[in-house]
Amino acid sequence: MFEESMKKAILEWDEDGLKKMCQSTIENKEVSPVEIIKLIGKIMQFVGDRFEREEIFLPDLVGSANTVKAAIDEVLDPAIKIMGEERKTRGKVVLGTVESDVHSIGKDLVGSFLFASGFDIYNLGVDVPAIKFIEKAEEVGAQVIALSSLLTMSMDFQRQVIQELKERGLRNKYKVIVGGSPTSEEWAEKIGADGWADDAIEAVSLIKKLLT
């Protein structure tokens, strides 16, 4: 019943409803915040499957992801910290839109889906220079660097991140994935990336595969 109510709230983008539901469940000690996040991950997989089958569209995907992100950021993560629980992570991902590009929706959607799937996400925002990706990955001990580019003119900055990693002797330390509308699997191979994802659902599957 709780899972179905959560699913309804996520599908209807009921941010306040989802937050209140999570808060009430935690206060009544019915389900732990860690277990709630696992349930959210399961529901977001369902949402992603519907998107892949074209039963819902990009705005629906974005709305559900934003709803989930608000509940995790404002209710679940703080509750986990207060209770001293640990949210088991699948891995750490440094994410951002490369230098000279300020598009963020696709990149943020990838971050939300990865977070709901159990990854720790370090979202650097937009117009991020190569060195910033590397410095953050080194700082947090990330396994993956995810590079978004929505402009043809910014694509080469994805290549620059990989070149900078090579120059610093760090290329083998990280899995580097790329995405964004002008990119492709061929582009990823050309610049020496470890993979390419067409959307948020593929990005989650790709990173899980790379880290197994």
DRENDO-1510 file (C-alpha; in Angstrom, 1 decimal, always signed):
<recs>
REC; n; res; u; v; w
REC; 1; MET; +0.0; +0.0; +0.0 .
REC; 2; PHE; +2.8; +2.4; +0.9 .
REC; 3; GLU; +4.7; +1.6; -2.2 .
REC; 4; GLU; +1.6; +2.1; -4.4 .
REC; 5; SER; +1.0; +5.5; -2.7 .
REC; 6; MET; +4.6; +6.5; -3.4 .
REC; 7; LYS; +4.3; +5.4; -7.0 .
REC; 8; LYS; +1.2; +7.5; -7.4 .
REC; 9; ALA; +2.9; +10.6; -5.9 .
REC; 10; ILE; +5.9; +10.2; -8.1 .
REC; 11; LEU; +3.9; +9.6; -11.3 .
REC; 12; GLU; +1.7; +12.6; -10.5 .
REC; 13; TRP; +4.7; +14.8; -9.5 .
REC; 14; ASP; +3.2; +15.3; -6.1 .
REC; 15; GLU; +6.3; +16.7; -4.4 .
REC; 16; ASP; +4.6; +17.8; -1.1 .
REC; 17; GLY; +2.6; +14.5; -0.9 .
REC; 18; LEU; +5.7; +12.4; -1.4 .
REC; 19; LYS; +7.7; +14.4; +1.2 .
REC; 20; LYS; +4.8; +14.2; +3.8 .
REC; 21; MET; +4.4; +10.5; +3.1 .
REC; 22; CYS; +8.1; +9.8; +3.7 .
REC; 23; GLN; +8.2; +12.0; +6.8 .
REC; 24; SER; +5.2; +10.3; +8.4 .
REC; 25; THR; +6.5; +6.8; +7.6 .
REC; 26; ILE; +9.9; +7.7; +9.2 .
REC; 27; GLU; +8.3; +9.3; +12.3 .
REC; 28; ASN; +6.1; +6.3; +12.8 .
REC; 29; LYS; +9.1; +4.0; +12.4 .
REC; 30; GLU; +7.2; +1.9; +9.8 .
REC; 31; VAL; +10.0; +1.9; +7.2 .
REC; 32; SER; +13.6; +3.1; +7.5 .
REC; 33; PRO; +14.7; +6.0; +5.2 .
REC; 34; VAL; +17.3; +3.7; +3.6 .
REC; 35; GLU; +14.5; +1.2; +2.7 .
REC; 36; ILE; +12.4; +4.1; +1.4 .
REC; 37; ILE; +15.2; +5.1; -1.0 .
REC; 38; LYS; +15.4; +1.5; -2.2 .
REC; 39; LEU; +11.7; +1.6; -2.9 .
REC; 40; ILE; +12.1; +4.9; -4.8 .
REC; 41; GLY; +14.8; +3.3; -6.9 .
REC; 42; LYS; +12.5; +0.4; -7.8 .
REC; 43; ILE; +9.7; +2.9; -8.7 .
REC; 44; MET; +12.0; +5.0; -10.8 .
REC; 45; GLN; +13.0; +1.9; -12.7 .
REC; 46; PHE; +9.3; +1.4; -13.4 .
REC; 47; VAL; +9.1; +5.0; -14.6 .
REC; 48; GLY; +12.1; +4.5; -16.8 .
REC; 49; ASP; +10.7; +1.4; -18.3 .
REC; 50; ARG; +7.5; +3.3; -19.2 .
REC; 51; PHE; +9.6; +6.0; -20.9 .
REC; 52; GLU; +11.5; +3.4; -22.9 .
REC; 53; ARG; +8.2; +1.9; -24.1 .
REC; 54; GLU; +7.0; +5.5; -25.0 .
REC; 55; GLU; +4.1; +5.3; -22.6 .
REC; 56; ILE; +5.3; +8.5; -21.0 .
REC; 57; PHE; +7.4; +11.3; -22.4 .
REC; 58; LEU; +10.4; +13.5; -21.4 .
REC; 59; PRO; +8.4; +16.1; -19.4 .
REC; 60; ASP; +6.9; +13.2; -17.3 .
REC; 61; LEU; +10.4; +11.7; -16.7 .
REC; 62; VAL; +11.7; +15.1; -15.6 .
REC; 63; GLY; +8.7; +15.7; -13.4 .
REC; 64; SER; +9.1; +12.4; -11.6 .
REC; 65; ALA; +12.8; +12.8; -11.2 .
REC; 66; ASN; +12.4; +16.3; -9.7 .
REC; 67; THR; +9.8; +15.0; -7.3 .
REC; 68; VAL; +12.1; +12.2; -6.1 .
REC; 69; LYS; +15.1; +14.5; -5.8 .
REC; 70; ALA; +13.1; +16.9; -3.5 .
REC; 71; ALA; +12.0; +14.0; -1.2 .
REC; 72; ILE; +15.5; +12.6; -1.0 .
REC; 73; ASP; +17.3; +15.9; -0.5 .
REC; 74; GLU; +14.8; +17.4; +2.0 .
REC; 75; VAL; +13.5; +14.4; +3.9 .
REC; 76; LEU; +15.3; +11.1; +3.4 .
REC; 77; ASP; +19.0; +12.1; +3.4 .
REC; 78; PRO; +18.6; +14.4; +6.5 .
REC; 79; ALA; +16.8; +11.5; +8.3 .
REC; 80; ILE; +19.5; +9.1; +7.4 .
REC; 81; LYS; +22.1; +11.4; +8.9 .
REC; 82; ILE; +20.2; +12.0; +12.1 .
REC; 83; MET; +19.6; +8.3; +12.6 .
REC; 84; GLY; +23.3; +7.5; +11.9 .
REC; 85; GLU; +22.3; +5.0; +9.2 .
REC; 86; GLU; +24.4; +4.5; +6.1 .
REC; 87; ARG; +23.0; +4.6; +2.7 .
REC; 88; LYS; +25.0; +1.9; +0.9 .
REC; 89; THR; +26.4; +3.4; -2.3 .
REC; 90; ARG; +26.8; +1.7; -5.6 .
REC; 91; GLY; +29.6; +4.1; -6.5 .
REC; 92; LYS; +30.5; +7.8; -6.8 .
REC; 93; VAL; +29.9; +9.7; -10.0 .
REC; 94; VAL; +31.2; +13.2; -10.8 .
REC; 95; LEU; +28.8; +14.7; -13.3 .
REC; 96; GLY; +28.6; +18.0; -15.2 .
REC; 97; THR; +28.1; +19.8; -18.5 .
REC; 98; VAL; +31.4; +20.5; -20.1 .
REC; 99; GLU; +33.1; +23.9; -20.7 .
REC; 100; SER; +31.3; +26.4; -23.0 .
REC; 101; ASP; +27.9; +24.7; -22.6 .
REC; 102; VAL; +25.2; +25.8; -20.1 .
REC; 103; HIS; +22.5; +23.2; -20.7 .
REC; 104; SER; +21.5; +21.3; -17.5 .
REC; 105; ILE; +18.1; +19.5; -17.8 .
REC; 106; GLY; +19.4; +16.3; -19.3 .
REC; 107; LYS; +22.4; +16.2; -17.0 .
REC; 108; ASP; +20.3; +16.8; -13.9 .
REC; 109; LEU; +17.9; +14.1; -15.0 .
REC; 110; VAL; +20.8; +11.7; -15.2 .
REC; 111; GLY; +21.9; +12.7; -11.7 .
REC; 112; SER; +18.5; +12.2; -10.2 .
REC; 113; PHE; +18.1; +8.7; -11.7 .
REC; 114; LEU; +21.6; +7.7; -10.6 .
REC; 115; PHE; +20.9; +9.0; -7.1 .
REC; 116; ALA; +17.6; +7.2; -6.9 .
REC; 117; SER; +19.5; +4.0; -8.1 .
REC; 118; GLY; +21.9; +4.2; -5.1 .
REC; 119; PHE; +24.9; +6.2; -6.5 .
REC; 120; ASP; +26.5; +9.2; -4.8 .
REC; 121; ILE; +26.4; +12.1; -7.2 .
REC; 122; TYR; +28.6; +15.1; -7.3 .
REC; 123; ASN; +26.9; +17.5; -9.8 .
REC; 124; LEU; +29.3; +20.2; -10.8 .
REC; 125; GLY; +26.7; +22.2; -12.8 .
REC; 126; VAL; +27.4; +23.7; -16.2 .
REC; 127; ASP; +30.4; +25.2; -18.1 .
REC; 128; VAL; +32.8; +23.0; -16.2 .
REC; 129; PRO; +36.5; +23.0; -17.2 .
REC; 130; ALA; +38.3; +19.7; -17.5 .
REC; 131; ILE; +40.5; +20.3; -14.5 .
REC; 132; LYS; +37.4; +20.8; -12.3 .
REC; 133; PHE; +36.1; +17.3; -13.2 .
REC; 134; ILE; +39.4; +15.8; -12.3 .
REC; 135; GLU; +40.0; +17.7; -9.1 .
REC; 136; LYS; +36.5; +16.7; -7.8 .
REC; 137; ALA; +36.9; +13.1; -8.8 .
REC; 138; GLU; +40.3; +13.0; -7.0 .
REC; 139; GLU; +38.8; +14.8; -3.9 .
REC; 140; VAL; +35.8; +12.4; -3.4 .
REC; 141; GLY; +37.3; +9.2; -4.7 .
REC; 142; ALA; +34.9; +8.8; -7.6 .
REC; 143; GLN; +34.8; +5.8; -9.9 .
REC; 144; VAL; +33.0; +7.5; -12.8 .
REC; 145; ILE; +33.2; +10.9; -14.6 .
REC; 146; ALA; +30.1; +11.7; -16.6 .
REC; 147; LEU; +30.3; +14.4; -19.2 .
REC; 148; SER; +27.3; +16.1; -20.9 .
REC; 149; SER; +27.4; +18.2; -24.0 .
REC; 150; LEU; +24.3; +19.6; -25.8 .
REC; 151; LEU; +26.2; +21.8; -28.3 .
REC; 152; THR; +28.3; +20.6; -31.2 .
REC; 153; MET; +30.8; +23.4; -30.4 .
REC; 154; SER; +31.3; +22.0; -26.9 .
REC; 155; MET; +31.8; +18.4; -27.7 .
REC; 156; ASP; +35.6; +18.7; -28.0 .
REC; 157; PHE; +35.7; +19.6; -24.3 .
REC; 158; GLN; +34.7; +16.0; -23.5 .
REC; 159; ARG; +37.8; +14.9; -25.4 .
REC; 160; GLN; +39.8; +17.5; -23.3 .
REC; 161; VAL; +38.8; +15.8; -20.1 .
REC; 162; ILE; +40.1; +12.5; -21.3 .
REC; 163; GLN; +43.3; +14.0; -22.6 .
REC; 164; GLU; +43.9; +15.8; -19.3 .
REC; 165; LEU; +43.4; +12.5; -17.4 .
REC; 166; LYS; +46.0; +10.9; -19.7 .
REC; 167; GLU; +48.5; +13.7; -19.2 .
REC; 168; ARG; +48.1; +13.3; -15.4 .
REC; 169; GLY; +48.5; +9.5; -15.5 .
REC; 170; LEU; +45.0; +9.1; -14.2 .
REC; 171; ARG; +43.1; +7.7; -17.2 .
REC; 172; ASN; +42.9; +4.2; -16.0 .
REC; 173; LYS; +41.6; +5.3; -12.6 .
REC; 174; TYR; +38.2; +6.4; -13.9 .
REC; 175; LYS; +35.5; +5.3; -16.1 .
REC; 176; VAL; +34.5; +8.2; -18.4 .
REC; 177; ILE; +31.1; +8.3; -20.0 .
REC; 178; VAL; +29.7; +10.9; -22.4 .
REC; 179; GLY; +26.2; +12.0; -23.4 .
REC; 180; GLY; +24.1; +14.7; -25.0 .
REC; 181; SER; +22.2; +15.2; -28.2 .
REC; 182; PRO; +25.1; +15.8; -30.6 .
REC; 183; THR; +27.2; +12.9; -29.2 .
REC; 184; SER; +27.1; +9.2; -30.2 .
REC; 185; GLU; +28.6; +5.8; -29.6 .
REC; 186; GLU; +31.0; +6.5; -32.5 .
REC; 187; TRP; +32.0; +9.8; -30.9 .
REC; 188; ALA; +32.7; +8.1; -27.5 .
REC; 189; GLU; +34.9; +5.5; -29.3 .
REC; 190; LYS; +36.7; +8.3; -31.2 .
REC; 191; ILE; +37.7; +10.2; -28.1 .
REC; 192; GLY; +38.5; +7.1; -26.0 .
REC; 193; ALA; +35.6; +7.3; -23.6 .
REC; 194; ASP; +34.4; +4.1; -21.8 .
REC; 195; GLY; +30.8; +4.5; -22.9 .
REC; 196; TRP; +28.0; +6.6; -24.3 .
REC; 197; ALA; +24.4; +6.9; -23.1 .
REC; 198; ASP; +21.5; +8.3; -25.1 .
REC; 199; ASP; +19.4; +9.2; -22.0 .
REC; 200; ALA; +19.1; +8.9; -18.2 .
REC; 201; ILE; +17.9; +5.3; -18.3 .
REC; 202; GLU; +20.8; +4.2; -20.4 .
REC; 203; ALA; +23.2; +6.1; -18.3 .
REC; 204; VAL; +22.2; +4.2; -15.2 .
REC; 205; SER; +22.5; +0.8; -17.0 .
REC; 206; LEU; +25.8; +1.8; -18.5 .
REC; 207; ILE; +27.4; +2.8; -15.2 .
REC; 208; LYS; +26.1; -0.3; -13.4 .
REC; 209; LYS; +27.7; -2.4; -16.2 .
REC; 210; LEU; +31.0; -0.5; -16.0 .
REC; 211; LEU; +31.3; -0.9; -12.3 .
REC; 212; THR; +30.5; -4.7; -12.1 .
</recs>
